């Protein structure tokens, strides 16, 4: 519920900042309320199932999975609604920001990714933790993933492609946490390192090219 409320607050504040139409704001609020309603029902179902069936039971599992699935369906619906409403406001602004970076050369993209890899190996050797391809500080997978996402963002100037690339990079980084190969700060460090170095190198190529 905390995560839902935090996400809802961000979306509603963004909608107010972008000055969406009243009907669009109402639809966003309704979608958010539906997700919260589904989460409350899911919690109630889980509590009742635990009360009736303290031990493991296949039917209890089905009940809990179905209730959780209802929350997922509601969240997907809310995400679609949010995209349809906010994309028309956010993408033009995001596109203008991306256009400010210009289009770097292909060489700049390759060089930036190579520098990220070199920096990751150097930092790991300095800290003495992990190997170049496994574990340690920072997360190499997160660094390279966000380096590529940043390069794609700056090269394409397409807001949708940029967001999808960043989402893929976030999924790669999250997988390192799920596999317990890296800690949160190692993943965040890698992500910032990859995105930061790539942005700096591509900007240098733009101004020196």
Secondary structure by P-SEA (a helix, b strand, c coil): caaaaaaaaaaaaaaaaacccaaaaaaaaaaaaaaaaaaaaaaaaaaaaaaacccccaaaaaaaaaaaaaaaaaaaaaaaaaaaccccccaaaaaaaaaaaccccaaaaaaaaaaaaaaaaaaaaaaccccccccccccaaaaaaaaaaaaaaaacccaaaaaaaaaaaaaaaaaaaaaccccaaaaaaaaaaaaaaaaaaaaaaaaac
